[in-house]
Amino acid sequence: MNIAIIGLGRVGSEFLEILLPRNKDGISIVAVAELGDTAGKAKAKALGLPIKSMEEITAMKDGVDILFDLTGSSTVRKGLREAMAAAGNTHTVIAPESFAYLLWTLTTNKPMPDVHQNKGY
């Protein structure tokens, strides 16, 4: 399962930490995107994870199975859908924060940071 994460702020950085140990379980983080200088982006760089733009990630098509949008931004949500259409990407599933929250609760006892008002699409 090839995973990409867009948004490595507080939520995305912690989600990255949860997924990293799962690399050996058939989950591979193939790309991340973050515009700011965050702890999650620094961690991704240190680990050698590819840091790409949203457009570059959506253009990876079947190279990304699930793309986690953890930005909390409706503008990014809209841009992701548009970038997927422009790239002709019908393979990648965009998982909103609500799905990330479900995975979070199934894999850890640590509470997810509650920093975004609207977790859905």
MITI-957012 format. One record per residue (C-alpha): residue number from 1; x, y, z; residue in one letter. Coordinates in Angstrom, 2 decimals. Layout:
<nodes>
NODE  nr       X       Y       Z rest
NODE NUM       X       Y       Z    a
...
</nodes>
This chain:
<nodes>
NODE  nr       X       Y       Z rest
NODE   1    0.00    0.00    0.00    m
NODE   2    1.66    3.21   -1.18    n
NODE   3    0.76    6.19    0.97    i
NODE   4    1.24    9.94    0.52    a
NODE   5    0.52   12.61    3.11    i
NODE   6   -0.36   16.21    2.33    i
NODE   7   -0.01   18.46    5.33    g
NODE   8    2.68   17.83    7.94    l
NODE   9    1.51   20.29   10.56    g
NODE  10    0.52   19.05   14.00    r
NODE  11   -1.94   16.41   12.76    v
NODE  12    0.11   15.29    9.76    g
NODE  13    3.36   15.14   11.73    s
NODE  14    1.81   12.87   14.35    e
NODE  15    0.11   10.76   11.68    f
NODE  16    3.48   10.32    9.97    l
NODE  17    4.90    9.04   13.26    e
NODE  18    2.10    6.47   13.48    i
NODE  19    2.65    5.22    9.93    l
NODE  20    6.46    5.04   10.01    l
NODE  21    6.69    1.82   12.07    p
NODE  22    4.17    0.20    9.70    r
NODE  23    6.61    0.41    6.75    n
NODE  24    7.54   -3.19    7.37    k
NODE  25    3.86   -4.23    7.29    d
NODE  26    3.39   -3.50    3.59    g
NODE  27    2.74    0.21    4.01    i
NODE  28    5.16    2.46    2.20    s
NODE  29    5.19    6.25    2.51    i
NODE  30    6.11    7.26   -1.03    v
NODE  31    5.74   11.05   -0.78    a
NODE  32    4.76   13.92    1.49    v
NODE  33    3.84   17.54    0.86    a
NODE  34    4.16   20.49    3.23    e
NODE  35    4.65   24.15    2.36    l
NODE  36    5.81   25.29    5.80    g
NODE  37    8.85   24.42    7.87    d
NODE  38    7.34   21.97   10.34    t
NODE  39    8.72   19.24   12.55    a
NODE  40    7.00   16.68   10.33    g
NODE  41    8.65   18.04    7.20    k
NODE  42   12.05   18.02    8.93    a
NODE  43   11.47   14.42   10.03    k
NODE  44   10.45   13.41    6.49    a
NODE  45   13.59   15.06    5.06    k
NODE  46   15.79   13.37    7.64    a
NODE  47   14.30   10.00    6.71    l
NODE  48   14.81   10.63    3.01    g
NODE  49   11.10   10.66    2.18    l
NODE  50   10.35   12.42   -1.11    p
NODE  51    8.96   15.91   -0.50    i
NODE  52    6.79   16.84   -3.46    k
NODE  53    4.11   19.31   -4.44    s
NODE  54    0.45   18.38   -4.37    m
NODE  55    0.46   18.29   -8.18    e
NODE  56    3.51   16.02   -8.30    e
NODE  57    1.88   13.60   -5.88    i
NODE  58   -1.42   13.44   -7.76    t
NODE  59    0.52   12.90  -11.01    a
NODE  60    2.09    9.75   -9.51    m
NODE  61   -1.22    8.00  -10.34    k
NODE  62   -0.98    4.29   -9.43    d
NODE  63    2.24    5.01   -7.52    g
NODE  64    0.01    6.31   -4.70    v
NODE  65   -2.86    4.15   -3.45    d
NODE  66   -4.07    6.42   -0.63    i
NODE  67   -3.41   10.12   -0.27    l
NODE  68   -4.12   11.51    3.19    f
NODE  69   -5.20   15.16    3.14    d
NODE  70   -4.39   16.37    6.65    l
NODE  71   -4.33   20.08    5.92    t
NODE  72   -7.78   20.98    7.19    g
NODE  73   -8.06   23.35    4.22    s
NODE  74  -11.08   23.40    1.92    s
NODE  75   -8.91   25.14   -0.68    t
NODE  76   -6.46   22.23   -0.64    v
NODE  77   -9.35   19.74   -0.81    r
NODE  78  -10.69   21.43   -3.92    k
NODE  79   -7.18   21.70   -5.41    g
NODE  80   -6.57   17.99   -4.83    l
NODE  81   -9.71   17.00   -6.68    r
NODE  82   -8.81   19.34   -9.55    e
NODE  83   -5.20   18.08   -9.69    a
NODE  84   -6.41   14.46   -9.72    m
NODE  85   -8.73   15.22  -12.65    a
NODE  86   -6.04   17.16  -14.54    a
NODE  87   -3.57   14.29  -14.09    a
NODE  88   -6.15   11.71  -15.17    g
NODE  89   -5.56    9.95  -11.86    n
NODE  90   -8.42    7.53  -11.29    t
NODE  91   -6.40    5.20   -9.05    h
NODE  92   -5.49    7.22   -5.96    t
NODE  93   -8.07    7.53   -3.19    v
NODE  94   -8.07   10.84   -1.31    i
NODE  95   -8.64   10.07    2.37    a
NODE  96   -9.95   12.98    4.44    p
NODE  97   -9.06   13.63    8.06    e
NODE  98  -12.10   11.66    9.23    s
NODE  99  -10.58    8.48    7.77    f
NODE 100   -7.18    9.33    9.27    a
NODE 101   -8.95    9.78   12.61    y
NODE 102  -10.47    6.30   12.30    l
NODE 103   -7.07    4.76   11.57    l
NODE 104   -5.55    6.76   14.40    w
NODE 105   -8.03    5.43   16.94    t
NODE 106   -7.52    1.85   15.73    l
NODE 107   -3.72    1.99   15.98    t
NODE 108   -2.93    4.11   19.02    t
NODE 109   -4.29    5.14   22.40    n
NODE 110   -2.92    8.66   21.98    k
NODE 111   -5.55   11.32   21.22    p
NODE 112   -5.39   12.92   17.78    m
NODE 113   -4.68   16.67   17.87    p
NODE 114   -7.96   18.50   17.38    d
NODE 115   -6.79   21.52   15.45    v
NODE 116   -9.04   21.55   12.39    h
NODE 117  -12.68   22.58   12.60    q
NODE 118  -14.02   20.52    9.69    n
NODE 119  -12.60   17.04    9.15    k
NODE 120  -14.83   16.07    6.24    g
NODE 121  -15.22   16.92    2.60    y
</nodes>
